[in-house]
Amino acid sequence: MIFGRYFLLSTSLVACIALSLGATNATDDAAKQSITPAPIVAGNLYQRIAVVGASASDGFGFSVRADPPPADSTAKKPIPVRMNLSDVLRYAATPGRVIMHHYSSRFFFMNPGPTGRGEIDRALKIKPTLVLGLDFLFWYVYGTVTAEGKPMTTGADRLSNLQLGLDQLDRVVNAGIPLVIADIANMHDAIGKMLSENQVPDLDTIEKVNSRILEWVKARPLVKIMPLSQILETLKGGGAIDLAGKSWNPAELGELLQDDQLHPTFAGTVVLAAGLIDLAKTNDPSAPPPFDFDPKLIRQRALEKAAAKKEVKAESKTTEESTATH
């Protein structure tokens, strides 16, 4: 849910500069615009899905790759194929049944105000039938700078800043669009790896923040919440995760959390994607979700798509070279 350690020292300065440049009257006016609600039509919940959020949704640090060649082969090692949450959902979906729109950013932490507002702006333009905001609220609680470009140091600052994130999500709610988010997990184990200590709220603040989020969700029937904080604690204990009517066992799938103790692995992202869709389907139980969250299948489809793109690119280059010689 962050980009990298080498950004930590410059986060406050960069965010303040970006916010001062990006917080224009035009975007403020856009945030207040009346959005025509996208009607909830039975069976259409998964038609156009918009993913908003930070680096966990943006696929920070994970990829898939084809099986390596035999040890005695001279073939090159396969190039890794980068993926994100939107890609996982795209390749899990029955072909032709779901249109994915990817708006999440691993740079969210640098300027949470304009980034969060911009993601919601873009998502609403396509009139999605479902919005997924797994880690959208994360940098409204973690970090050192508020969405308004002010220093964020106390628990009160973080609670106040959370409201600015909820205000952005209310734009989705007011448009009548189903929304799935997650609560805020305890990421203290990431201190010294991907987070600095002053970016991390204390446990009391995390508890208050999650109480506020839950209160906000209860008043909005179209919003569902994933208990990410509980899921993370289960992972830390090495146990299997019961999600979407299935038990996901790290012993079978491999590690679900990266070594940085912040970002999910490919397998972890598949598990979270399954959980998000399982929560979303309660808004439209008329049709089963058109997804198969089998990590092997998703990996295979991603690699096949990458190979097809590579082949087309090679053919195009050959054609260009042939034309140039005549």
C-alpha positions in Angstrom: 0.0 0.0 0.0 3.0 2.1 -0.5 5.5 2.6 -3.2 8.9 2.2 -1.6 11.2 3.0 1.2 13.2 5.4 -0.8 10.3 7.8 -0.9 9.7 8.0 2.8 11.8 11.0 3.6 10.4 13.0 0.8 6.7 12.1 1.2 5.7 15.2 3.2 7.4 17.7 0.9 6.3 16.1 -2.3 2.7 15.7 -1.2 2.5 19.3 0.0 3.8 20.6 -3.3 1.6 18.4 -5.3 -1.5 19.3 -3.3 -0.8 23.0 -3.6 -0.6 22.6 -7.4 -3.4 20.1 -7.8 -6.2 21.4 -5.5 -7.9 23.6 -8.1 -11.3 25.1 -8.1 -12.1 23.0 -11.1 -11.6 19.7 -9.3 -13.5 21.0 -6.2 -16.4 21.9 -8.5 -16.2 18.5 -10.1 -16.4 16.8 -6.7 -19.7 18.6 -6.0 -21.2 17.8 -9.4 -24.5 15.9 -9.4 -23.8 12.5 -11.0 -26.6 10.7 -12.7 -27.0 7.3 -10.9 -26.1 4.2 -12.8 -29.3 2.1 -12.5 -28.9 -1.3 -10.8 -30.2 -3.7 -13.3 -30.5 -7.4 -12.3 -27.6 -9.3 -13.7 -25.5 -6.2 -14.6 -23.5 -5.8 -11.4 -20.3 -7.0 -13.0 -20.7 -5.3 -16.3 -18.3 -2.4 -15.7 -16.1 -2.6 -12.7 -13.9 0.3 -11.6 -11.0 -0.4 -9.2 -9.7 2.6 -7.1 -7.1 2.6 -4.4 -3.4 2.5 -3.7 -0.5 0.2 -4.4 -2.1 -3.1 -3.2 -4.8 -2.6 -5.8 -2.1 -1.4 -8.3 -0.2 -4.7 -8.0 2.9 -3.4 -6.3 5.7 -6.0 -6.2 4.1 -9.0 -7.8 4.0 -10.6 -11.2 3.6 -14.0 -12.8 6.0 -15.8 -15.2 6.1 -18.9 -17.3 7.9 -22.0 -16.0 11.6 -21.7 -16.4 13.4 -23.7 -19.2 15.3 -26.9 -18.2 18.7 -26.3 -16.5 20.5 -27.5 -19.6 18.5 -25.3 -22.0 20.0 -22.2 -23.7 16.6 -20.6 -23.8 16.2 -17.3 -22.0 14.4 -17.1 -18.7 10.8 -16.0 -19.2 10.1 -12.4 -18.6 7.7 -11.7 -15.7 4.3 -10.4 -16.5 3.2 -7.6 -14.1 -0.4 -7.7 -12.9 -2.7 -5.8 -10.6 -6.1 -6.4 -9.0 -7.9 -5.3 -12.1 -5.9 -7.9 -14.2 -6.7 -10.6 -11.7 -10.4 -9.9 -12.0 -10.1 -9.6 -15.8 -8.5 -13.0 -16.2 -10.7 -14.6 -13.6 -13.8 -13.5 -15.4 -15.6 -15.4 -18.1 -14.4 -13.9 -21.4 -16.6 -11.1 -22.7 -18.7 -10.9 -19.5 -16.8 -8.1 -17.5 -15.2 -4.8 -18.5 -12.5 -3.8 -16.0 -11.3 -0.2 -15.5 -8.1 0.3 -13.5 -7.7 3.6 -11.7 -5.7 2.7 -8.6 -2.2 4.1 -8.1 0.9 3.1 -6.2 1.7 6.8 -5.9 -1.4 7.5 -3.8 0.7 8.1 -0.7 2.5 11.0 -2.3 -0.6 13.2 -2.7 -3.7 11.5 -1.2 -6.0 14.5 -1.7 -5.8 15.0 -5.5 -5.1 11.3 -6.2 -8.1 10.1 -4.4 -10.3 12.8 -5.9 -8.9 12.1 -9.3 -9.6 8.4 -9.1 -13.2 8.9 -8.1 -13.6 11.5 -10.9 -12.4 9.0 -13.5 -14.4 6.1 -12.1 -17.7 8.1 -12.1 -17.1 9.2 -15.7 -17.6 5.6 -17.0 -20.7 5.1 -14.9 -19.6 1.8 -13.4 -21.9 -0.8 -12.2 -19.6 -1.6 -9.3 -16.6 0.1 -7.6 -13.9 -1.8 -5.6 -11.8 0.3 -3.2 -9.8 -2.3 -1.3 -7.1 0.2 -0.1 -8.6 3.5 -1.1 -8.8 4.7 2.6 -5.4 3.5 3.6 -3.4 6.7 3.0 -6.1 8.9 4.6 -5.2 7.1 7.9 -1.5 6.2 7.4 1.2 8.7 6.2 2.4 12.1 7.4 0.3 14.5 5.2 -3.4 15.0 5.1 -5.5 15.2 1.9 -5.3 19.0 2.4 -1.5 19.1 2.5 -1.2 19.7 6.2 1.0 17.7 8.6 -0.7 14.6 10.0 0.9 13.5 13.3 -1.9 12.8 15.9 -4.7 10.3 16.1 -7.1 13.2 15.8 -5.5 14.3 12.6 -5.9 10.8 11.1 -9.6 10.6 12.2 -10.3 14.0 10.6 -8.4 13.0 7.4 -10.4 9.8 7.2 -13.5 11.8 6.8 -12.1 13.4 3.7 -11.6 10.0 2.2 -15.1 9.0 3.1 -16.4 12.2 1.5 -14.9 11.0 -1.8 -16.5 7.6 -1.4 -19.8 9.3 -0.7 -19.7 10.5 -4.3 -19.9 6.9 -5.4 -22.7 6.2 -2.9 -24.7 9.2 -4.0 -24.5 8.1 -7.6 -26.3 4.9 -6.5 -23.3 2.6 -7.3 -22.5 -0.5 -5.3 -19.1 -0.2 -3.5 -16.8 -2.6 -1.7 -14.1 -1.3 0.6 -11.9 -2.7 3.4 -11.2 -1.6 7.0 -7.8 -0.5 8.1 -5.3 -3.2 9.1 -2.5 -2.9 11.7 0.7 -2.6 9.6 3.2 -2.1 12.5 5.2 -5.1 11.2 6.1 -3.1 8.1 7.9 -0.4 10.1 11.5 -0.3 9.1 10.7 -2.3 5.9 8.3 -0.2 3.8 6.9 2.2 6.4 8.6 4.7 8.8 7.3 4.9 12.4 5.8 8.3 12.0 3.6 7.1 9.1 1.9 4.4 11.2 -1.1 5.2 13.5 -1.2 3.8 17.0 -3.5 0.9 17.8 -6.0 3.0 19.6 -6.4 5.2 16.5 -6.8 2.2 14.2 -9.6 0.9 16.4 -11.3 4.3 16.4 -10.9 4.6 12.6 -12.4 1.2 12.0 -15.3 2.0 14.3 -16.0 5.2 12.2 -15.7 3.3 8.9 -18.1 0.6 10.2 -20.6 3.3 11.3 -20.3 4.9 7.9 -20.9 1.6 6.1 -24.0 0.7 8.2 -25.8 3.8 7.0 -25.1 2.9 3.4 -26.7 -0.3 2.2 -24.9 -0.4 -1.1 -21.5 -0.4 0.6 -19.9 -3.6 1.8 -16.8 -3.9 3.9 -14.0 -6.5 3.9 -12.5 -7.2 7.4 -8.9 -6.8 6.1 -7.7 -6.3 9.7 -8.9 -9.7 10.7 -7.6 -11.3 7.5 -4.1 -9.9 8.2 -4.0 -11.2 11.7 -5.0 -14.7 10.4 -2.1 -14.5 7.9 0.4 -13.5 10.6 -0.7 -16.6 12.5 -0.1 -18.8 9.5 -3.7 -20.0 9.3 -6.0 -20.5 6.4 -8.3 -17.7 5.4 -12.0 -18.5 5.2 -13.3 -16.2 2.5 -15.9 -16.3 -0.3 -17.2 -19.7 0.9 -13.8 -21.3 0.6 -10.7 -22.0 2.8 -7.6 -20.5 1.3 -4.5 -22.2 2.7 -1.1 -20.6 2.3 0.5 -24.0 2.6 -1.1 -24.9 -0.8 -1.2 -21.5 -2.5 2.2 -20.2 -1.3 2.7 -17.0 0.7 -0.2 -14.5 0.5 1.7 -11.6 1.8 5.0 -10.2 0.5 8.2 -10.0 2.6 7.5 -6.2 3.1 4.5 -7.2 5.3 2.3 -4.8 3.4 1.5 -5.9 -0.1 -0.3 -9.1 -1.1 1.4 -11.6 -3.4 -0.2 -12.8 -6.7 -2.0 -15.6 -4.7 -2.9 -13.1 -2.0 -4.5 -10.8 -4.6 -6.5 -13.6 -6.0 -7.9 -14.4 -2.5 -8.7 -10.7 -1.9 -10.4 -10.4 -5.3 -12.6 -13.4 -4.5 -13.5 -11.8 -1.2 -14.4 -8.5 -2.8 -16.7 -10.1 -5.4 -18.3 -12.3 -2.8 -19.2 -9.2 -0.8 -20.4 -7.3 -3.9 -22.8 -10.1 -5.0 -25.1 -9.4 -2.1 -26.2 -6.3 -4.0 -27.4 -8.4 -7.0 -28.0 -12.1 -6.0 -30.0 -12.7 -9.2 -27.0 -14.0 -11.1 -23.9 -15.9 -10.1 -20.6 -13.9 -10.4 -18.9 -14.7 -13.7 -15.6 -15.4 -12.1 -13.4 -18.4 -11.5 -10.8 -17.5 -8.8 -8.4 -20.4 -9.5 -4.9 -19.0 -9.3 -3.6 -21.5 -11.9 -6.3 -20.5 -14.4 -5.7 -16.8 -13.9 -2.0 -17.2 -14.3 -2.4 -19.3 -17.4 -4.7 -16.7 -19.0 -2.4 -13.9 -18.1 0.6 -15.6 -19.7 -1.3 -16.6 -22.8 -2.4 -13.0 -23.3 1.2 -11.7 -22.8 2.5 -14.3 -25.3 -0.1 -13.3 -27.8 0.8 -9.6 -27.5 4.5 -10.5 -27.9 3.8 -12.5 -31.0 1.7 -9.6 -32.5 4.5 -7.2 -31.7 7.1 -9.5 -33.3 5.0 -9.9 -36.5 4.5 -6.1 -36.7 8.3 -5.5 -36.4 9.0 -8.1 -39.1 6.4 -6.5 -41.4 8.0 -3.0 -40.8 11.5 -4.3 -41.5 10.3 -6.1 -44.7 8.6 -2.9 -45.9 11.7 -0.9 -45.2 13.9 -3.1 -47.4 11.6 -2.7 -50.5 
